[in-house]
């Protein structure tokens, strides 16, 4: 397994790719969905990174759709729409291609209280 950490202008994510996911499959998906090779060229041919950027773009789309529909989680929506591309890890009892350790849509805001020592 390999971990890929991506920070793009509109999203960031930590992906773990399962060993069952082959370069051949990733390249096939990229060729069908990005025929001009924009993503692969942007990462100097690194297939795993390009594939994670592609996954991140699809997850970003799902996040945006969930904002409107608010009926399902974005990972459930991803599974419904893109299970032919890659299966997201929900739990270890089912086969999976990638695990999403962290995912954020940018701009991202966080506010918290700071406690000061007396």
RACORCOR-V454501 format. One record per residue. N is the residue number from 1. PHI is phi in whole degrees, -180 to 180 (none if undefined). PSI is psi in whole degrees, -180 to 180 (none if undefined). D_CENTER is the distance of its C-alpha to the mean C-alpha in Angstrom with 1 decimal. Layout:
N_PHI_PSI_D_CENTER, N_PHI_PSI_D_CENTER
//
This chain:
1_none_148_15.5, 2_-129_150_13.8, 3_-105_133_11.7, 4_-124_127_9.8, 5_-111_124_9.7, 6_-120_135_8.7, 7_-130_109_10.8, 8_-110_169_11.1, 9_-59_-31_13.9, 10_-109_-10_12.0, 11_-157_163_9.0, 12_-142_149_8.3, 13_-160_155_6.3, 14_-114_116_7.7, 15_-114_141_6.5, 16_-117_119_9.6, 17_-93_129_10.4, 18_-73_151_13.4, 19_-64_-18_16.5, 20_-74_-15_16.9, 21_-85_115_14.2, 22_-94_157_16.6, 23_-59_-38_16.6, 24_-59_-46_18.6, 25_-65_-45_16.0, 26_-62_-43_13.2, 27_-65_-38_16.0, 28_-63_-45_17.2, 29_-63_-45_14.0, 30_-64_-41_13.8, 31_-63_-39_17.6, 32_-72_-35_17.5, 33_-102_-16_15.0, 34_-140_66_15.8, 35_-60_-24_19.5, 36_-84_-8_20.6, 37_74_25_18.2, 38_-56_-48_17.1, 39_-68_-49_13.7, 40_-61_-41_15.4, 41_-65_-35_18.4, 42_-69_-17_16.7, 43_-119_24_15.7, 44_55_39_19.1, 45_84_7_18.2, 46_-76_107_15.8, 47_-64_-46_14.1, 48_-62_-44_11.5, 49_-67_-44_10.4, 50_-60_-42_10.7, 51_-64_-40_8.7, 52_-67_-36_5.6, 53_-63_-44_6.7, 54_-60_-47_7.1, 55_-60_-44_4.0, 56_-61_-40_3.3, 57_-63_-40_6.8, 58_-68_-41_7.0, 59_-64_-39_5.4, 60_-60_-46_7.8, 61_-58_-44_10.4, 62_-64_-40_10.3, 63_-60_-42_10.9, 64_-67_-40_13.7, 65_-65_-39_15.1, 66_-66_-33_15.3, 67_-58_-37_17.2, 68_-81_-48_19.7, 69_-84_-38_20.1, 70_52_29_19.5, 71_-100_-29_20.3, 72_-137_165_17.2, 73_-74_159_14.1, 74_-68_-29_10.9, 75_-72_-35_9.6, 76_-66_-42_13.0, 77_-64_-42_12.7, 78_-58_-44_9.5, 79_-61_-42_11.7, 80_-65_-42_14.6, 81_-86_-32_13.4, 82_-128_23_11.3, 83_-64_-21_12.7, 84_-75_-20_14.5, 85_-86_-53_11.5, 86_-164_141_10.0, 87_-94_125_10.9, 88_-81_145_9.0, 89_-75_117_11.5, 90_-98_-44_13.6, 91_-155_167_16.6, 92_-77_2_18.1, 93_-85_-13_20.6, 94_-119_150_18.6, 95_-60_143_17.1, 96_-145_156_13.4, 97_-105_-34_11.3, 98_-147_153_8.5, 99_-115_139_8.6, 100_-102_104_6.6, 101_-78_-34_9.5, 102_-157_144_8.9, 103_-152_132_7.2, 104_-139_143_9.8, 105_-98_134_10.9, 106_-103_150_13.8, 107_-71_145_16.7, 108_-119_132_16.4, 109_-120_142_19.8, 110_-143_131_21.2, 111_-127_135_24.9, 112_-148_155_26.8, 113_-73_144_30.4, 114_-113_125_31.9, 115_-95_133_34.7, 116_-105_140_37.4, 117_-69_140_39.8, 118_-79_none_43.3
//
